[in-house]
Amino acid sequence: MSSVVQQRLRNLVQALGPSLFAGRRVGVEKESLRVDRAGYISQRPHPAALGSALTHSTITTDFSEALLEFVTPPRRGVRETARDLRYLHQFTYPLIDDEVLWATSMPCMVTGDRSIPIAHYGSSNVGTMKHVYRHGLSHRYGRVMQTISGVHFNFSLPRSFWAAFRETEGRAGERLGAFASEHYFALLRNFHRRGWLVPLLFGASPAICRSFLGAAPHAFSEFGRGTLYEPFATSLRMSDIGYKNNSQRQLGISYDSPTDYIRTLHAATETPHPPYEEIGIVVDGEHRQLNANLLQIENEYYSFVRPKQIARSGEKPTVALQRRGVRYVEIRALDVDPFSPVGIEEDTMRFMEAFLIHCTLDSSPPVTRRERDENEENQRLVAVRGRDPALRLRRTGTSVPIFDWAREIVDAVAEIAEILDAPNRTHRYADAIRTCRASLDDPQLLPSARVLEEMRTRSEAFFEFAMRKSEEHRATLLATPLPAARKAALEAEAATSLRAQREIEAADQSSFPEYLRRYFARHPAKTR
């Protein structure tokens, strides 16, 4: 652990005692494709019994009508988050008939863009905007990439922590929200530096179905029977074929400060891009995209970590950040865990908490252009070669063996895990760290290696592995009844969300073009 982290921890423990992180919040957004029993992406609409995908707070859709997204509310503990996520799965399964939720990040049995229905959100202006935005994504990047699923981990630290941190840093006169936002951005920069550790430890997509690439050329190895893979891959989802967009590397989004981030991200939504101009915006009376700029809206930026503030109706994310600062961070680097019925284990969340606290407390200077290139290359290498014992990463201009660096980070996080365990006198966080360390000492224990080992042992193609896991998880979740009170609450929320959508549709007074004009006229305030 760095001397900076050690000193800050000592100061904070002295100020707040062993419960210095009490009141932190965690949440999860987990995506899952609905597929039929043959493994093809569902062509059915989002089930009405699940509520409105536009207004439901915990069950919605992502790019596709078939791509469910479960959103847990912020909780004070990992167990509560895991319980909420399980409840959402248990509620959903009886309402999707014979379909299953695909258990892996990478899809299978893809028969081209036409087989992927774009999500609908009703006839309101806001619902139409969400639908048109997705059409824009399909024209820009293709629909197949948008079927990749992931798990987003949301994390925040409490006001009491930020107040004590501000005091111990000798900055008592500063506005608390600005201080917290500044250090959330320190977390983001350090995550860009070290976040490759997440796909190394938890990546679970070393293989893909050949249908995902269609007729596109590739350099993958053949696993057999329609399966492509990389022998040492951890997360092909995070590779250049996955949920990353090479064309966005030119954007130059800066994480050096909230002001720089807002300025550079907003600029990308205002800058025309000739290839997107060729697509057209409205063609034959139908919208193909919201605009022809580098980004249609801020959410199109495919960063694997984001600063977040809850946006109000009609408010841009950058405007919300500027007005109210960072409320939490969203980590987008986690694959769906095929070995978990709900896609993420409690120990994974515990490690993420401790790791993110470490990123918050460590020194975090601005990212130079050379370092940014190093960070991006490290992320790419770990996605496709992370388990290669000969792999070396770049750290401030020097070459470092990946497993040496990974052990160094995990060992540094261990002290924070002990502090997180202390108030409840448990060893859950420490055990999560030990599990990660054991996986680094024996990489065959890593999820990506376990996926390939099961496929080899059972002589399975990727499709067969993923389908088997999907069926197993379906049976597990259906075998455990959802508590009656929770079932009733989710049924009531579904009905309420449908009424809310109808009310929004009835209240619209302007045309869709006028709605878009007003939305895009809202800019972050200019700063020097």
MARBAVEX-432743 format. One record per residue (C-alpha): x, y, z; chain; residue number from 1; residue in one letter. Coordinates in steps of 0.2 Angstrom, whole numbers, plus 5000, padded with zeros to 4 digits. Layout:
N
east, north, up, tinu, loba, dose
X, Y, Z, A, NUM, A
...
//
This chain:
528
east, north, up, tinu, loba, dose
5000, 5000, 5000, A, 1, M
5007, 5017, 4996, A, 2, S
5012, 5029, 5009, A, 3, S
4998, 5041, 5004, A, 4, V
4984, 5028, 5007, A, 5, V
4992, 5023, 5023, A, 6, Q
4993, 5041, 5030, A, 7, Q
4975, 5045, 5024, A, 8, R
4968, 5029, 5032, A, 9, L
4977, 5033, 5048, A, 10, R
4970, 5051, 5048, A, 11, N
4952, 5045, 5044, A, 12, L
4952, 5031, 5057, A, 13, V
4957, 5044, 5070, A, 14, Q
4943, 5056, 5064, A, 15, A
4929, 5043, 5062, A, 16, L
4935, 5027, 5070, A, 17, G
4934, 5010, 5063, A, 18, P
4917, 5013, 5055, A, 19, S
4924, 5027, 5043, A, 20, L
4916, 5019, 5028, A, 21, F
4899, 5016, 5036, A, 22, A
4885, 5023, 5025, A, 23, G
4893, 5019, 5008, A, 24, R
4881, 5013, 4995, A, 25, R
4882, 5000, 4982, A, 26, V
4870, 4995, 4968, A, 27, G
4870, 4984, 4952, A, 28, V
4864, 4986, 4934, A, 29, E
4864, 4969, 4926, A, 30, K
4859, 4965, 4908, A, 31, E
4852, 4949, 4901, A, 32, S
4846, 4944, 4884, A, 33, L
4830, 4935, 4884, A, 34, R
4832, 4920, 4872, A, 35, V
4821, 4905, 4867, A, 36, D
4825, 4887, 4871, A, 37, R
4834, 4886, 4855, A, 38, A
4846, 4900, 4860, A, 39, G
4840, 4913, 4848, A, 40, Y
4836, 4931, 4853, A, 41, I
4818, 4933, 4858, A, 42, S
4807, 4942, 4845, A, 43, Q
4793, 4944, 4858, A, 44, R
4790, 4962, 4865, A, 45, P
4795, 4967, 4883, A, 46, H
4782, 4958, 4894, A, 47, P
4768, 4970, 4899, A, 48, A
4768, 4961, 4916, A, 49, A
4785, 4967, 4920, A, 50, L
4779, 4985, 4918, A, 51, G
4785, 5000, 4907, A, 52, S
4803, 4999, 4902, A, 53, A
4802, 5018, 4901, A, 54, L
4796, 5022, 4919, A, 55, T
4800, 5006, 4929, A, 56, H
4814, 5010, 4942, A, 57, S
4821, 4992, 4943, A, 58, T
4816, 4982, 4927, A, 59, I
4819, 4990, 4910, A, 60, T
4828, 4987, 4893, A, 61, T
4844, 4992, 4886, A, 62, D
4847, 4992, 4867, A, 63, F
4835, 4978, 4862, A, 64, S
4818, 4974, 4866, A, 65, E
4825, 4957, 4872, A, 66, A
4839, 4964, 4882, A, 67, L
4833, 4966, 4900, A, 68, L
4841, 4977, 4913, A, 69, E
4839, 4974, 4931, A, 70, F
4843, 4989, 4942, A, 71, V
4845, 4988, 4961, A, 72, T
4842, 5003, 4972, A, 73, P
4858, 5009, 4982, A, 74, P
4860, 4999, 4997, A, 75, R
4871, 5000, 5012, A, 76, R
4877, 4982, 5010, A, 77, G
4882, 4969, 4998, A, 78, V
4870, 4956, 5004, A, 79, R
4855, 4968, 5002, A, 80, E
4860, 4971, 4984, A, 81, T
4862, 4953, 4980, A, 82, A
4845, 4950, 4988, A, 83, R
4837, 4963, 4978, A, 84, D
4845, 4957, 4962, A, 85, L
4839, 4939, 4965, A, 86, R
4821, 4945, 4969, A, 87, Y
4821, 4954, 4952, A, 88, L
4826, 4938, 4943, A, 89, H
4813, 4927, 4953, A, 90, Q
4800, 4940, 4949, A, 91, F
4804, 4940, 4930, A, 92, T
4806, 4921, 4926, A, 93, Y
4787, 4916, 4928, A, 94, P
4783, 4931, 4917, A, 95, L
4793, 4926, 4902, A, 96, I
4785, 4910, 4899, A, 97, D
4798, 4897, 4892, A, 98, D
4811, 4909, 4888, A, 99, E
4828, 4909, 4898, A, 100, V
4840, 4923, 4903, A, 101, L
4856, 4921, 4894, A, 102, W
4870, 4917, 4906, A, 103, A
4885, 4925, 4898, A, 104, T
4890, 4942, 4892, A, 105, S
4893, 4937, 4874, A, 106, M
4877, 4932, 4864, A, 107, P
4875, 4916, 4853, A, 108, C
4864, 4911, 4839, A, 109, M
4865, 4928, 4831, A, 110, V
4857, 4929, 4813, A, 111, T
4862, 4946, 4809, A, 112, G
4856, 4964, 4813, A, 113, D
4838, 4960, 4808, A, 114, R
4836, 4947, 4821, A, 115, S
4839, 4960, 4835, A, 116, I
4823, 4970, 4839, A, 117, P
4827, 4988, 4844, A, 118, I
4819, 4993, 4861, A, 119, A
4802, 5002, 4861, A, 120, H
4797, 5015, 4874, A, 121, Y
4780, 5020, 4869, A, 122, G
4774, 5036, 4859, A, 123, S
4779, 5050, 4871, A, 124, S
4793, 5061, 4865, A, 125, N
4805, 5055, 4878, A, 126, V
4801, 5037, 4873, A, 127, G
4803, 5041, 4855, A, 128, T
4820, 5049, 4859, A, 129, M
4826, 5033, 4867, A, 130, K
4821, 5023, 4852, A, 131, H
4828, 5034, 4839, A, 132, V
4845, 5035, 4849, A, 133, Y
4846, 5016, 4848, A, 134, R
4842, 5017, 4829, A, 135, H
4857, 5029, 4828, A, 136, G
4868, 5016, 4837, A, 137, L
4862, 5002, 4825, A, 138, S
4867, 5013, 4810, A, 139, H
4884, 5018, 4818, A, 140, R
4890, 5002, 4825, A, 141, Y
4878, 4988, 4820, A, 142, G
4865, 4980, 4831, A, 143, R
4875, 4964, 4835, A, 144, V
4888, 4973, 4846, A, 145, M
4873, 4980, 4856, A, 146, Q
4868, 4963, 4862, A, 147, T
4883, 4961, 4873, A, 148, I
4878, 4961, 4891, A, 149, S
4887, 4967, 4906, A, 150, G
4886, 4971, 4925, A, 151, V
4888, 4989, 4930, A, 152, H
4893, 4991, 4948, A, 153, F
4888, 5008, 4956, A, 154, N
4897, 5014, 4972, A, 155, F
4897, 5030, 4983, A, 156, S
4904, 5035, 4999, A, 157, L
4894, 5044, 5012, A, 158, P
4894, 5063, 5017, A, 159, R
4902, 5059, 5034, A, 160, S
4917, 5051, 5025, A, 161, F
4919, 5066, 5013, A, 162, W
4917, 5079, 5027, A, 163, A
4931, 5070, 5037, A, 164, A
4942, 5068, 5022, A, 165, F
4940, 5086, 5018, A, 166, R
4945, 5090, 5036, A, 167, E
4960, 5079, 5037, A, 168, T
4966, 5086, 5020, A, 169, E
4967, 5103, 5028, A, 170, G
4953, 5110, 5016, A, 171, R
4939, 5113, 5028, A, 172, A
4934, 5129, 5019, A, 173, G
4930, 5121, 5003, A, 174, E
4912, 5117, 4997, A, 175, R
4909, 5098, 5002, A, 176, L
4901, 5094, 4985, A, 177, G
4916, 5101, 4975, A, 178, A
4928, 5092, 4986, A, 179, F
4919, 5075, 4984, A, 180, A
4918, 5077, 4965, A, 181, S
4936, 5081, 4964, A, 182, E
4941, 5065, 4973, A, 183, H
4928, 5055, 4964, A, 184, Y
4938, 5060, 4948, A, 185, F
4954, 5055, 4957, A, 186, A
4945, 5038, 4959, A, 187, L
4941, 5038, 4940, A, 188, L
4959, 5042, 4935, A, 189, R
4966, 5028, 4946, A, 190, N
4953, 5016, 4939, A, 191, F
4959, 5020, 4922, A, 192, H
4976, 5016, 4927, A, 193, R
4972, 4999, 4937, A, 194, R
4955, 4994, 4931, A, 195, G
4962, 4981, 4919, A, 196, W
4963, 4971, 4936, A, 197, L
4944, 4969, 4935, A, 198, V
4943, 4959, 4918, A, 199, P
4958, 4949, 4924, A, 200, L
4950, 4944, 4940, A, 201, L
4932, 4943, 4935, A, 202, F
4932, 4942, 4916, A, 203, G
4922, 4927, 4910, A, 204, A
4921, 4929, 4891, A, 205, S
4936, 4920, 4883, A, 206, P
4926, 4912, 4869, A, 207, A
4912, 4918, 4857, A, 208, I
4900, 4910, 4845, A, 209, C
4906, 4911, 4827, A, 210, R
4889, 4919, 4823, A, 211, S
4893, 4934, 4833, A, 212, F
4906, 4939, 4819, A, 213, L
4896, 4933, 4804, A, 214, G
4907, 4934, 4789, A, 215, A
4919, 4946, 4796, A, 216, A
4938, 4942, 4795, A, 217, P
4946, 4937, 4812, A, 218, H
4962, 4931, 4819, A, 219, A
4954, 4920, 4833, A, 220, F
4959, 4902, 4836, A, 221, S
4946, 4888, 4833, A, 222, E
4939, 4880, 4848, A, 223, F
4928, 4868, 4838, A, 224, G
4910, 4867, 4832, A, 225, R
4906, 4886, 4829, A, 226, G
4917, 4892, 4843, A, 227, T
4931, 4905, 4842, A, 228, L
4942, 4909, 4857, A, 229, Y
4959, 4916, 4863, A, 230, E
4968, 4904, 4874, A, 231, P
4973, 4917, 4887, A, 232, F
4958, 4929, 4885, A, 233, A
4949, 4935, 4900, A, 234, T
4935, 4947, 4893, A, 235, S
4933, 4947, 4874, A, 236, L
4918, 4958, 4879, A, 237, R
4931, 4972, 4883, A, 238, M
4941, 4969, 4868, A, 239, S
4941, 4978, 4851, A, 240, D
4927, 4966, 4845, A, 241, I
4917, 4969, 4860, A, 242, G
4908, 4983, 4869, A, 243, Y
4922, 4996, 4865, A, 244, K
4922, 5008, 4850, A, 245, N
4938, 5012, 4842, A, 246, N
4931, 5027, 4833, A, 247, S
4929, 5035, 4850, A, 248, Q
4947, 5035, 4854, A, 249, R
4949, 5052, 4845, A, 250, Q
4937, 5060, 4857, A, 251, L
4950, 5065, 4870, A, 252, G
4938, 5064, 4885, A, 253, I
4948, 5071, 4900, A, 254, S
4946, 5065, 4917, A, 255, Y
4958, 5078, 4925, A, 256, D
4944, 5087, 4933, A, 257, S
4925, 5088, 4933, A, 258, P
4926, 5104, 4922, A, 259, T
4937, 5096, 4909, A, 260, D
4926, 5080, 4908, A, 261, Y
4910, 5090, 4906, A, 262, I
4919, 5102, 4893, A, 263, R
4926, 5088, 4882, A, 264, T
4911, 5076, 4883, A, 265, L
4899, 5090, 4879, A, 266, H
4910, 5095, 4864, A, 267, A
4909, 5078, 4857, A, 268, A
4890, 5079, 4857, A, 269, T
4892, 5096, 4847, A, 270, E
4905, 5091, 4834, A, 271, T
4899, 5084, 4817, A, 272, P
4907, 5068, 4811, A, 273, H
4907, 5066, 4792, A, 274, P
4904, 5047, 4792, A, 275, P
4888, 5050, 4802, A, 276, Y
4882, 5064, 4791, A, 277, E
4882, 5051, 4777, A, 278, E
4870, 5041, 4787, A, 279, I
4857, 5055, 4787, A, 280, G
4847, 5061, 4801, A, 281, I
4829, 5060, 4794, A, 282, V
4827, 5050, 4779, A, 283, V
4811, 5047, 4770, A, 284, D
4802, 5055, 4785, A, 285, G
4810, 5043, 4798, A, 286, E
4823, 5047, 4810, A, 287, H
4839, 5037, 4808, A, 288, R
4848, 5045, 4822, A, 289, Q
4846, 5060, 4834, A, 290, L
4860, 5070, 4825, A, 291, N
4876, 5067, 4815, A, 292, A
4889, 5072, 4829, A, 293, N
4903, 5062, 4836, A, 294, L
4891, 5057, 4850, A, 295, L
4872, 5058, 4849, A, 296, Q
4871, 5061, 4867, A, 297, I
4883, 5059, 4882, A, 298, E
4878, 5041, 4885, A, 299, N
4885, 5035, 4869, A, 300, E
4903, 5037, 4876, A, 301, Y
4908, 5019, 4879, A, 302, Y
4920, 5022, 4894, A, 303, S
4922, 5008, 4906, A, 304, F
4919, 5019, 4921, A, 305, V
4908, 5035, 4922, A, 306, R
4905, 5048, 4935, A, 307, P
4886, 5049, 4938, A, 308, K
4873, 5061, 4945, A, 309, Q
4854, 5057, 4944, A, 310, I
4847, 5068, 4929, A, 311, A
4830, 5076, 4931, A, 312, R
4817, 5075, 4917, A, 313, S
4824, 5082, 4901, A, 314, G
4841, 5086, 4909, A, 315, E
4858, 5081, 4901, A, 316, K
4870, 5071, 4911, A, 317, P
4883, 5084, 4909, A, 318, T
4871, 5097, 4915, A, 319, V
4867, 5087, 4930, A, 320, A
4885, 5084, 4935, A, 321, L
4889, 5102, 4933, A, 322, Q
4874, 5108, 4944, A, 323, R
4875, 5095, 4958, A, 324, R
4892, 5086, 4956, A, 325, G
4896, 5068, 4956, A, 326, V
4884, 5057, 4966, A, 327, R
4892, 5040, 4963, A, 328, Y
4903, 5031, 4950, A, 329, V
4897, 5017, 4938, A, 330, E
4910, 5004, 4934, A, 331, I
4906, 4995, 4918, A, 332, R
4920, 4983, 4917, A, 333, A
4912, 4967, 4924, A, 334, L
4906, 4953, 4913, A, 335, D
4891, 4943, 4917, A, 336, V
4897, 4929, 4928, A, 337, D
4890, 4913, 4920, A, 338, P
4893, 4903, 4937, A, 339, F
4881, 4914, 4946, A, 340, S
4862, 4913, 4944, A, 341, P
4861, 4932, 4945, A, 342, V
4877, 4936, 4936, A, 343, G
4888, 4943, 4950, A, 344, I
4894, 4935, 4966, A, 345, E
4894, 4944, 4983, A, 346, E
4913, 4942, 4985, A, 347, D
4915, 4951, 4968, A, 348, T
4905, 4966, 4975, A, 349, M
4916, 4966, 4991, A, 350, R
4932, 4966, 4981, A, 351, F
4925, 4980, 4970, A, 352, M
4921, 4991, 4986, A, 353, E
4938, 4989, 4993, A, 354, A
4947, 4992, 4977, A, 355, F
4937, 5008, 4973, A, 356, L
4941, 5015, 4990, A, 357, I
4959, 5012, 4987, A, 358, H
4958, 5021, 4971, A, 359, C
4949, 5035, 4980, A, 360, T
4963, 5037, 4993, A, 361, L
4978, 5035, 4983, A, 362, D
4987, 5049, 4974, A, 363, S
4980, 5052, 4957, A, 364, S
4989, 5065, 4946, A, 365, P
4982, 5071, 4929, A, 366, P
4983, 5058, 4916, A, 367, V
4996, 5062, 4902, A, 368, T
4994, 5058, 4884, A, 369, R
5007, 5044, 4885, A, 370, R
4999, 5037, 4901, A, 371, E
4982, 5037, 4893, A, 372, R
4989, 5027, 4878, A, 373, D
4997, 5015, 4891, A, 374, E
4981, 5013, 4900, A, 375, N
4971, 5009, 4884, A, 376, E
4984, 4997, 4878, A, 377, E
4984, 4988, 4895, A, 378, N
4966, 4986, 4895, A, 379, Q
4966, 4979, 4877, A, 380, R
4980, 4967, 4881, A, 381, L
4972, 4960, 4897, A, 382, V
4956, 4957, 4888, A, 383, A
4964, 4946, 4875, A, 384, V
4979, 4939, 4884, A, 385, R
4977, 4943, 4902, A, 386, G
4981, 4925, 4908, A, 387, R
4997, 4924, 4898, A, 388, D
5011, 4922, 4911, A, 389, P
5023, 4931, 4899, A, 390, A
5012, 4946, 4897, A, 391, L
5019, 4962, 4903, A, 392, R
5010, 4979, 4905, A, 393, L
5016, 4997, 4904, A, 394, R
5017, 5007, 4920, A, 395, R
5023, 5025, 4918, A, 396, T
5035, 5020, 4905, A, 397, G
5041, 5004, 4912, A, 398, T
5037, 4986, 4908, A, 399, S
5029, 4976, 4922, A, 400, V
5024, 4957, 4923, A, 401, P
5005, 4957, 4924, A, 402, I
5004, 4945, 4939, A, 403, F
5017, 4954, 4949, A, 404, D
5007, 4971, 4947, A, 405, W
4991, 4962, 4950, A, 406, A
4997, 4955, 4967, A, 407, R
5004, 4971, 4972, A, 408, E
4987, 4980, 4970, A, 409, I
4977, 4966, 4978, A, 410, V
4989, 4966, 4993, A, 411, D
4987, 4985, 4994, A, 412, A
4968, 4983, 4995, A, 413, V
4969, 4970, 5009, A, 414, A
4971, 4983, 5023, A, 415, E
4955, 4992, 5017, A, 416, I
4946, 4975, 5017, A, 417, A
4951, 4973, 5035, A, 418, E
4944, 4990, 5040, A, 419, I
4928, 4986, 5031, A, 420, L
4926, 4970, 5041, A, 421, D
4930, 4978, 5057, A, 422, A
4913, 4985, 5062, A, 423, P
4904, 4969, 5060, A, 424, N
4918, 4958, 5066, A, 425, R
4918, 4947, 5051, A, 426, T
4931, 4941, 5038, A, 427, H
4920, 4943, 5022, A, 428, R
4930, 4956, 5014, A, 429, Y
4946, 4949, 5019, A, 430, A
4940, 4932, 5012, A, 431, D
4936, 4940, 4996, A, 432, A
4953, 4947, 4994, A, 433, I
4961, 4930, 4998, A, 434, R
4951, 4922, 4985, A, 435, T
4957, 4935, 4972, A, 436, C
4975, 4932, 4978, A, 437, R
4973, 4913, 4976, A, 438, A
4967, 4916, 4958, A, 439, S
4982, 4926, 4954, A, 440, L
4993, 4912, 4961, A, 441, D
4984, 4899, 4951, A, 442, D
4976, 4907, 4936, A, 443, P
4966, 4891, 4932, A, 444, Q
4955, 4897, 4946, A, 445, L
4950, 4913, 4936, A, 446, L
4933, 4913, 4929, A, 447, P
4939, 4915, 4911, A, 448, S
4950, 4899, 4913, A, 449, A
4935, 4890, 4922, A, 450, R
4924, 4893, 4907, A, 451, V
4937, 4886, 4895, A, 452, L
4940, 4871, 4906, A, 453, E
4922, 4866, 4908, A, 454, E
4920, 4868, 4889, A, 455, M
4935, 4856, 4886, A, 456, R
4930, 4844, 4900, A, 457, T
4912, 4842, 4893, A, 458, R
4917, 4844, 4875, A, 459, S
4905, 4859, 4873, A, 460, E
4904, 4873, 4861, A, 461, A
4902, 4890, 4868, A, 462, F
4883, 4889, 4864, A, 463, F
4881, 4873, 4873, A, 464, E
4891, 4879, 4888, A, 465, F
4880, 4895, 4889, A, 466, A
4864, 4887, 4886, A, 467, M
4867, 4874, 4899, A, 468, R
4872, 4887, 4912, A, 469, K
4856, 4897, 4907, A, 470, S
4845, 4882, 4910, A, 471, E
4853, 4878, 4926, A, 472, E
4851, 4896, 4933, A, 473, H
4832, 4896, 4927, A, 474, R
4829, 4880, 4937, A, 475, A
4838, 4887, 4952, A, 476, T
4828, 4903, 4952, A, 477, L
4811, 4895, 4949, A, 478, L
4814, 4883, 4962, A, 479, A
4815, 4896, 4976, A, 480, T
4798, 4906, 4978, A, 481, P
4799, 4924, 4978, A, 482, L
4793, 4931, 4995, A, 483, P
4774, 4936, 4994, A, 484, A
4777, 4954, 5000, A, 485, A
4791, 4957, 4987, A, 486, R
4780, 4949, 4973, A, 487, K
4766, 4961, 4978, A, 488, A
4777, 4976, 4978, A, 489, A
4784, 4972, 4961, A, 490, L
4767, 4969, 4954, A, 491, E
4761, 4986, 4961, A, 492, A
4777, 4994, 4954, A, 493, E
4774, 4987, 4937, A, 494, A
4756, 4993, 4936, A, 495, A
4761, 5010, 4942, A, 496, T
4775, 5011, 4929, A, 497, S
4762, 5008, 4915, A, 498, L
4751, 5021, 4922, A, 499, R
4766, 5033, 4922, A, 500, A
4770, 5030, 4904, A, 501, Q
4752, 5033, 4899, A, 502, R
4752, 5050, 4909, A, 503, E
4768, 5055, 4900, A, 504, I
4761, 5051, 4883, A, 505, E
4745, 5061, 4887, A, 506, A
4755, 5076, 4894, A, 507, A
4765, 5079, 4878, A, 508, D
4761, 5095, 4870, A, 509, Q
4775, 5098, 4858, A, 510, S
4781, 5089, 4842, A, 511, S
4796, 5077, 4843, A, 512, F
4807, 5089, 4833, A, 513, P
4803, 5103, 4845, A, 514, E
4806, 5092, 4860, A, 515, Y
4823, 5088, 4853, A, 516, L
4827, 5106, 4849, A, 517, R
4823, 5110, 4867, A, 518, R
4833, 5096, 4874, A, 519, Y
4849, 5100, 4864, A, 520, F
4848, 5118, 4868, A, 521, A
4851, 5114, 4886, A, 522, R
4870, 5116, 4888, A, 523, H
4882, 5115, 4903, A, 524, P
4887, 5133, 4909, A, 525, A
4903, 5139, 4901, A, 526, K
4918, 5139, 4913, A, 527, T
4935, 5147, 4911, A, 528, R
//
